[in-house]
Amino acid sequence: MANVVRLGIAGLGTVAQGVLNILQHNHAIILARSGVDLRVTRVASRAAKRDVDLLGATFSTQLDTLYNSDDVDIVVELIGGETTARDLIEASLAANKPVVTANKAVVANFGNQLLASNQHVALKFEAAVAGAIPILQAIQQGLVANRFEHVVGIINGTCNYILTAMQQSGTAFDVALSAAQELGYAEADPTFDVEGIDAAHKLAILLALAYDTQFNFDDIYIEGISKISPADIIYAQELGYCIKHVGIARRSAGSDDDNDGVIEARVHPVLLPEHQLLANVNDVANAILIKSDAAGHTLFSGPGAGGAATASAVLSDVVNVAQDLLRGGEGPTTQNRAPVTIVPIAQVRSPHYLRIPTQDQPGVFAAVAQALSNHEISIEAAIQKQPSSVDEIVDIVILTGIATDAAIQAALGEVQQLPQMAGEIARIRVETLE
């Protein structure tokens, strides 16, 4: 019994059932590899589920039984939401119970307060980012000797599925979204996914760990994919690019070897070169590309959601915490993390893709080019299609040189006022990830 570590699980949803299932079938493997004998002693949820094997655990509808009981060594928070989950984590830490959670929203929004509340008790959250991919362990352990240049990820499977469907079948956004909902890849209300909020929660966690800073969800720039059209997909392909929705954390130009200075932290669609590794990650898969000074480019890819995949990451944290407990200590969750300045999106510099719908009139391209030139924006490539015979509307598609977001916005404001304009301009940032 010396190597037994007892778990109290909060929740009986998909992930919690995944944890119970893995423990039921792979208990011997976990014990042999880690030396830890994991036992589930308590489960707390709003209601019991008769078809779920609790592995002999005591069931309760009261969450406080997890942190107030002497037969629980680690609390595993899998109830989701924010308020109740945060209260449970906070109370467990106050009771000196280490916590493992998959709750990205709680960590992104309240991680600073939770980590500061009891720095001698572990709070682990590998499963909060990218499902089964052990990306947080890679940053904190496998790549611990490295200085990170950028961490860029496809970290929302719903967005990736929709964009993949739009690319492969030419469907519109709303059609691809409906398919994702029918397959269970998107919620009935998909706002958190398709508008980038879910990805921003995850980026806030990646940012904090990669750059040794505080969690800073509020300052992350967020943009979703609902305005991406099939035309944008087609034009991107003609130019040799693929559209993906990514989270980007990057050292800005003002950083040096002694001080990270300011950090770019943004979530939005991008054009990626078709040969780029992330451009070839499709459907609901997640992937994170890290560039560091010693290891260079490393890519981590795998299932970013699902009960079994997320449960795998949960149990990875559970085993690590359990091993610390068996060694006689829990180990601190984090050092004191200093705040970092996130560069405003207006100051971020990158090339841009522009799709400008215009009337088919002489001189329109020259007028657009002049407006861009007025703001010192160069044109690197362009496509100008012949107008349809029906409406005589033509798309001018431009890849710009590197420019600040502020300059692009100012130039597009000028272009939008041209009398030849025939609709709203589409703008997508371009990333090469070199």
C-alpha positions as CSV (number, residue, x, y, z in Angstrom):
1,M,0.0,0.0,0.0
2,A,3.0,2.3,0.2
3,N,2.7,3.4,-3.4
4,V,-1.1,3.9,-3.4
5,V,-2.3,7.4,-4.3
6,R,-6.0,8.1,-3.9
7,L,-8.0,10.2,-6.3
8,G,-11.2,12.2,-5.9
9,I,-12.8,13.0,-9.2
10,A,-15.2,15.9,-9.7
11,G,-17.6,15.3,-12.6
12,L,-18.9,12.3,-14.5
13,G,-18.8,13.8,-18.0
14,T,-17.0,12.5,-21.1
15,V,-13.5,13.2,-19.8
16,A,-14.1,11.9,-16.3
17,Q,-15.5,8.7,-17.8
18,G,-12.4,8.5,-20.0
19,V,-10.2,8.7,-16.9
20,L,-12.2,5.9,-15.2
21,N,-12.0,3.8,-18.3
22,I,-8.3,4.2,-18.7
23,L,-7.7,3.4,-15.0
24,Q,-9.8,0.3,-15.4
25,H,-8.0,-1.1,-18.4
26,N,-4.5,0.3,-18.0
27,H,-4.0,0.3,-14.3
28,A,-1.2,-2.4,-14.5
29,I,0.6,-0.5,-17.2
30,I,0.5,2.8,-15.3
31,L,1.8,1.0,-12.1
32,A,4.6,-0.8,-14.0
33,R,5.8,2.4,-15.7
34,S,5.4,4.9,-12.9
35,G,5.5,2.9,-9.7
36,V,2.2,4.6,-8.7
37,D,-0.9,2.6,-7.7
38,L,-3.7,4.9,-8.6
39,R,-7.0,4.3,-6.8
40,V,-10.3,6.2,-7.3
41,T,-11.8,6.6,-3.8
42,R,-14.4,9.3,-4.3
43,V,-16.5,10.7,-7.2
44,A,-18.6,13.8,-6.9
45,S,-21.1,14.9,-9.5
46,R,-24.6,16.5,-9.8
47,A,-26.1,13.1,-10.5
48,A,-25.0,9.4,-10.5
49,K,-24.8,7.5,-13.8
50,R,-25.7,3.9,-13.4
51,D,-23.9,2.8,-16.5
52,V,-20.5,4.2,-15.4
53,D,-18.2,2.0,-13.3
54,L,-16.8,4.0,-10.5
55,L,-14.2,1.4,-9.7
56,G,-15.4,1.0,-6.2
57,A,-15.3,4.8,-5.4
58,T,-17.8,6.4,-3.0
59,F,-20.3,8.6,-4.8
60,S,-21.6,12.0,-3.6
61,T,-23.3,15.0,-5.0
62,Q,-21.3,17.2,-2.7
63,L,-18.0,18.5,-4.1
64,D,-16.6,19.3,-0.7
65,T,-16.3,15.6,0.1
66,L,-13.3,15.6,-2.2
67,Y,-11.2,18.1,-0.3
68,N,-12.5,17.4,3.1
69,S,-11.9,13.7,3.1
70,D,-8.8,12.0,4.4
71,D,-9.0,9.3,1.8
72,V,-8.3,11.7,-1.2
73,D,-4.8,12.6,-2.0
74,I,-5.4,14.4,-5.4
75,V,-8.5,16.2,-6.5
76,V,-9.2,15.9,-10.3
77,E,-11.5,18.7,-11.4
78,L,-13.5,17.7,-14.5
79,I,-16.8,19.5,-14.1
80,G,-16.2,22.3,-16.6
81,G,-17.6,25.8,-16.4
82,E,-15.9,28.6,-14.4
83,T,-17.4,29.6,-11.1
84,T,-18.0,26.2,-9.4
85,A,-14.8,24.8,-10.9
86,R,-12.8,27.7,-9.7
87,D,-14.3,27.5,-6.2
88,L,-13.5,23.7,-6.0
89,I,-9.9,24.3,-7.1
90,E,-9.4,27.1,-4.7
91,A,-10.9,25.2,-1.8
92,S,-8.9,22.1,-2.6
93,L,-5.6,24.0,-2.7
94,A,-6.5,25.7,0.6
95,A,-7.0,22.2,2.1
96,N,-3.5,21.3,0.8
97,K,-4.9,18.9,-1.8
98,P,-3.0,19.1,-5.1
99,V,-5.4,19.6,-8.1
100,V,-5.3,18.3,-11.7
101,T,-7.7,20.1,-14.0
102,A,-8.6,20.2,-17.7
103,N,-10.3,23.6,-17.3
104,K,-8.7,26.0,-19.7
105,A,-11.1,28.9,-19.0
106,V,-10.4,28.8,-15.2
107,V,-6.6,28.6,-15.7
108,A,-6.5,31.3,-18.3
109,N,-8.7,33.7,-16.4
110,F,-7.8,32.9,-12.8
111,G,-4.5,31.0,-12.9
112,N,-2.5,33.8,-11.3
113,Q,-4.7,34.0,-8.2
114,L,-5.0,30.2,-7.9
115,L,-1.3,29.6,-8.2
116,A,-0.5,32.4,-5.7
117,S,-3.1,31.0,-3.2
118,N,-0.9,28.1,-2.2
119,Q,2.5,27.9,-3.9
120,H,3.4,24.7,-2.1
121,V,0.6,22.6,-3.5
122,A,0.5,21.5,-7.1
123,L,-2.0,22.7,-9.6
124,K,-1.5,20.9,-13.0
125,F,-3.4,21.5,-16.2
126,E,-1.8,19.7,-19.1
127,A,-5.2,18.6,-20.4
128,A,-6.3,22.3,-20.7
129,V,-4.3,22.7,-23.9
130,A,-4.4,20.5,-27.1
131,G,-6.0,17.4,-25.7
132,A,-3.6,14.4,-25.7
133,I,-0.6,16.4,-26.9
134,P,1.8,16.7,-24.0
135,I,2.7,20.3,-25.0
136,L,3.0,21.8,-21.5
137,Q,5.3,19.1,-20.3
138,A,7.4,19.6,-23.5
139,I,7.7,23.3,-22.7
140,Q,8.4,22.9,-19.0
141,Q,10.6,19.8,-19.1
142,G,11.6,18.5,-22.5
143,L,12.6,22.0,-23.8
144,V,13.3,23.6,-20.5
145,A,16.9,24.6,-21.6
146,N,15.6,26.6,-24.5
147,R,14.6,30.2,-25.1
148,F,11.4,30.3,-27.2
149,E,11.2,32.4,-30.3
150,H,7.6,31.5,-31.1
151,V,4.9,29.1,-30.1
152,V,2.2,28.8,-32.8
153,G,-0.6,26.4,-32.7
154,I,-3.7,25.0,-34.3
155,I,-5.4,24.7,-31.0
156,N,-9.1,24.5,-31.8
157,G,-10.3,21.4,-33.6
158,T,-13.7,22.9,-34.5
159,C,-12.1,25.7,-36.5
160,N,-9.6,23.4,-38.1
161,Y,-12.4,21.0,-39.1
162,I,-14.5,23.8,-40.7
163,L,-11.6,25.3,-42.6
164,T,-10.5,21.8,-43.8
165,A,-14.0,21.1,-45.0
166,M,-14.2,24.5,-46.8
167,Q,-10.9,23.8,-48.5
168,Q,-11.6,20.2,-49.5
169,S,-15.2,20.5,-50.6
170,G,-15.6,24.2,-51.4
171,T,-18.5,24.6,-48.9
172,A,-19.4,27.9,-47.3
173,F,-18.7,28.5,-43.6
174,D,-22.3,27.9,-42.4
175,V,-22.5,24.6,-44.3
176,A,-19.2,23.4,-42.8
177,L,-20.3,24.5,-39.4
178,S,-23.6,22.6,-39.6
179,A,-21.6,19.5,-40.6
180,A,-19.3,20.0,-37.6
181,Q,-22.3,20.2,-35.3
182,E,-23.9,17.1,-36.7
183,L,-20.7,15.2,-36.1
184,G,-20.4,16.5,-32.6
185,Y,-17.3,18.6,-33.3
186,A,-19.1,21.9,-32.6
187,E,-21.5,22.9,-29.9
188,A,-25.1,24.1,-30.6
189,D,-23.8,27.5,-29.8
190,P,-20.4,27.5,-31.4
191,T,-19.3,31.0,-30.5
192,F,-16.5,30.1,-28.1
193,D,-14.9,28.0,-30.9
194,V,-15.5,29.8,-34.1
195,E,-14.9,33.3,-32.7
196,G,-11.5,32.2,-31.2
197,I,-12.2,32.4,-27.5
198,D,-11.4,28.8,-26.8
199,A,-8.1,29.1,-28.6
200,A,-7.3,32.3,-26.8
201,H,-7.8,30.5,-23.4
202,K,-5.3,27.9,-24.5
203,L,-2.9,30.5,-25.9
204,A,-2.9,32.3,-22.6
205,I,-1.7,29.1,-20.9
206,L,1.0,28.5,-23.5
207,L,2.1,32.1,-23.3
208,A,2.5,32.0,-19.5
209,L,4.6,28.8,-19.5
210,A,6.7,29.5,-22.6
211,Y,7.7,33.0,-21.5
212,D,7.7,32.6,-17.7
213,T,5.0,35.2,-17.3
214,Q,1.6,35.6,-15.8
215,F,-1.7,34.4,-17.4
216,N,-3.0,37.3,-19.4
217,F,-6.1,36.3,-21.3
218,D,-7.5,39.9,-21.4
219,D,-4.7,41.3,-23.6
220,I,-4.8,38.6,-26.3
221,Y,-6.1,39.8,-29.6
222,I,-8.9,37.5,-30.8
223,E,-10.5,37.0,-34.2
224,G,-12.5,34.1,-35.4
225,I,-13.2,32.4,-38.8
226,S,-16.9,33.2,-39.4
227,K,-15.9,35.8,-42.1
228,I,-13.8,33.4,-44.2
229,S,-15.4,32.7,-47.6
230,P,-14.9,30.0,-50.1
231,A,-13.4,32.7,-52.4
232,D,-10.6,33.3,-49.8
233,I,-9.8,29.6,-49.7
234,I,-9.6,29.5,-53.5
235,Y,-7.4,32.6,-53.8
236,A,-5.1,31.5,-51.0
237,Q,-4.6,28.2,-52.9
238,E,-3.8,30.0,-56.1
239,L,-1.2,32.0,-54.3
240,G,0.3,28.8,-52.7
241,Y,-1.2,29.2,-49.3
242,C,-3.6,27.5,-46.9
243,I,-5.9,29.3,-44.4
244,K,-5.7,28.1,-40.8
245,H,-6.9,29.4,-37.5
246,V,-3.9,29.7,-35.1
247,G,-2.8,31.1,-31.8
248,I,0.5,32.9,-31.9
249,A,2.9,33.8,-29.0
250,R,6.1,35.4,-30.2
251,R,9.0,37.4,-28.9
252,S,8.7,40.8,-30.4
253,A,11.5,42.7,-32.1
254,G,12.3,44.6,-28.9
255,S,13.3,41.5,-27.0
256,D,16.9,40.5,-26.3
257,D,18.7,37.7,-24.6
258,D,18.2,39.1,-21.1
259,N,14.7,40.4,-21.3
260,D,11.7,39.2,-23.3
261,G,10.6,42.7,-23.7
262,V,7.2,42.6,-25.3
263,I,5.4,39.6,-26.6
264,E,2.9,39.2,-29.5
265,A,-0.1,37.2,-28.3
266,R,-2.9,36.8,-30.9
267,V,-5.5,34.4,-32.2
268,H,-6.8,34.8,-35.7
269,P,-6.9,33.2,-39.2
270,V,-3.7,33.2,-41.2
271,L,-2.4,32.3,-44.6
272,L,0.3,29.7,-44.3
273,P,2.6,28.5,-47.1
274,E,1.3,25.1,-48.4
275,H,4.6,23.5,-47.6
276,Q,4.5,24.6,-44.0
277,L,4.0,21.8,-41.5
278,L,1.0,23.4,-39.8
279,A,-0.7,23.9,-43.2
280,N,-1.0,20.1,-43.5
281,V,-2.7,19.5,-40.2
282,N,-6.3,18.8,-41.1
283,D,-9.8,18.0,-39.7
284,V,-10.1,18.1,-35.9
285,A,-6.3,17.5,-35.2
286,N,-4.3,20.0,-33.2
287,A,-0.7,20.9,-33.6
288,I,1.8,23.3,-32.0
289,L,5.0,24.4,-33.7
290,I,7.7,25.7,-31.4
291,K,10.8,27.6,-32.5
292,S,13.5,27.7,-29.8
293,D,17.2,28.7,-29.8
294,A,18.7,25.3,-29.2
295,A,16.2,22.8,-30.5
296,G,15.1,24.8,-33.5
297,H,11.7,23.9,-34.9
298,T,9.7,21.1,-33.1
299,L,6.2,20.1,-34.0
300,F,3.7,18.4,-31.7
301,S,0.6,17.0,-33.2
302,G,-2.3,14.8,-32.2
303,P,-6.0,14.7,-31.2
304,G,-6.9,18.0,-29.5
305,A,-10.2,16.9,-27.9
306,G,-12.3,13.9,-27.0
307,G,-12.8,12.1,-23.8
308,A,-10.0,9.5,-24.1
309,A,-7.5,12.0,-25.5
310,T,-8.1,14.5,-22.8
311,A,-8.2,11.8,-20.1
312,S,-4.8,10.7,-21.2
313,A,-3.4,14.2,-20.5
314,V,-5.2,14.3,-17.2
315,L,-3.7,11.1,-16.0
316,S,-0.2,12.2,-17.2
317,D,-0.5,15.1,-14.6
318,V,-2.0,12.8,-12.0
319,V,1.0,10.4,-12.3
320,N,3.5,13.3,-12.0
321,V,1.8,14.7,-9.0
322,A,1.4,11.2,-7.4
323,Q,5.1,10.5,-7.9
324,D,6.0,13.8,-6.1
325,L,3.7,12.8,-3.3
326,L,5.4,9.4,-2.9
327,R,8.8,11.1,-2.9
328,G,7.6,13.0,0.2
329,G,6.7,16.4,-1.4
330,E,4.3,17.9,-3.8
331,G,6.7,20.3,-5.4
332,P,5.9,23.9,-6.2
333,T,3.6,24.5,-9.1
334,T,5.4,27.6,-10.3
335,Q,7.9,30.2,-9.5
336,N,6.9,33.8,-9.1
337,R,6.0,35.0,-12.6
338,A,6.5,38.5,-13.7
339,P,4.0,40.4,-15.8
340,V,4.9,40.9,-19.5
341,T,3.9,43.5,-22.0
342,I,1.8,42.3,-24.8
343,V,2.3,44.3,-27.9
344,P,-1.0,45.9,-29.2
345,I,-2.3,44.4,-32.4
346,A,-2.0,47.8,-34.1
347,Q,1.8,47.5,-33.8
348,V,2.1,43.9,-35.0
349,R,4.0,43.7,-38.3
350,S,3.2,41.1,-41.0
351,P,2.3,40.6,-44.7
352,H,-1.4,40.7,-45.4
353,Y,-3.8,39.0,-47.9
354,L,-6.5,41.4,-49.1
355,R,-9.5,40.6,-51.2
356,I,-11.0,43.8,-52.5
357,P,-14.4,43.6,-54.4
358,T,-14.6,46.4,-57.0
359,Q,-16.6,47.5,-60.0
360,D,-14.9,46.6,-63.3
361,Q,-13.8,50.1,-64.2
362,P,-10.6,51.5,-65.7
363,G,-8.0,52.7,-63.1
364,V,-9.4,50.8,-60.1
365,F,-6.2,48.7,-59.5
366,A,-4.1,51.9,-59.7
367,A,-6.3,53.6,-57.2
368,V,-6.0,50.7,-54.8
369,A,-2.3,50.6,-55.3
370,Q,-2.0,54.3,-54.6
371,A,-4.0,54.0,-51.4
372,L,-1.6,51.3,-50.2
373,S,1.4,53.3,-51.3
374,N,0.1,56.3,-49.3
375,H,0.7,54.2,-46.2
376,E,4.0,52.8,-47.3
377,I,2.6,49.4,-48.1
378,S,4.1,47.5,-51.0
379,I,2.4,44.9,-53.2
380,E,4.2,41.5,-53.4
381,A,1.7,39.6,-55.5
382,A,-1.7,40.3,-57.1
383,I,-4.6,38.5,-58.8
384,Q,-7.3,40.3,-60.8
385,K,-10.0,38.1,-62.2
386,Q,-12.3,38.9,-65.1
387,P,-15.7,40.1,-64.0
388,S,-18.7,37.9,-64.2
389,S,-21.2,38.7,-67.0
390,V,-23.9,39.1,-64.4
391,D,-22.8,41.8,-62.0
392,E,-19.5,43.0,-63.4
393,I,-17.9,42.7,-60.0
394,V,-14.2,41.8,-59.9
395,D,-12.0,40.8,-56.9
396,I,-8.6,42.4,-56.7
397,V,-6.5,40.1,-54.5
398,I,-3.3,41.4,-53.1
399,L,-0.5,40.0,-51.0
400,T,1.2,43.0,-49.3
401,G,4.7,43.4,-48.0
402,I,5.3,43.5,-44.2
403,A,3.3,46.3,-42.6
404,T,1.8,47.2,-39.2
405,D,-1.8,46.4,-38.6
406,A,-2.4,50.1,-38.0
407,A,-1.0,51.0,-41.5
408,I,-3.1,48.3,-43.1
409,Q,-6.2,49.5,-41.3
410,A,-5.6,53.1,-42.4
411,A,-5.0,52.1,-46.0
412,L,-8.1,49.9,-46.1
413,G,-10.2,52.7,-44.7
414,E,-9.0,54.8,-47.7
415,V,-9.6,52.0,-50.2
416,Q,-13.1,51.3,-48.8
417,Q,-14.0,55.0,-49.7
418,L,-13.2,54.6,-53.3
419,P,-16.2,55.0,-55.6
420,Q,-15.4,51.8,-57.4
421,M,-15.8,49.7,-54.2
422,A,-18.5,46.9,-54.4
423,G,-18.4,45.3,-51.0
424,E,-16.5,44.8,-47.8
425,I,-12.7,44.1,-48.0
426,A,-11.5,40.8,-46.6
427,R,-8.2,40.9,-44.8
428,I,-6.1,37.9,-43.4
429,R,-2.6,38.1,-42.0
430,V,0.1,36.0,-43.6
431,E,2.6,33.9,-41.5
432,T,5.7,32.0,-42.8
433,L,6.9,30.8,-39.4
434,E,10.5,30.7,-40.4
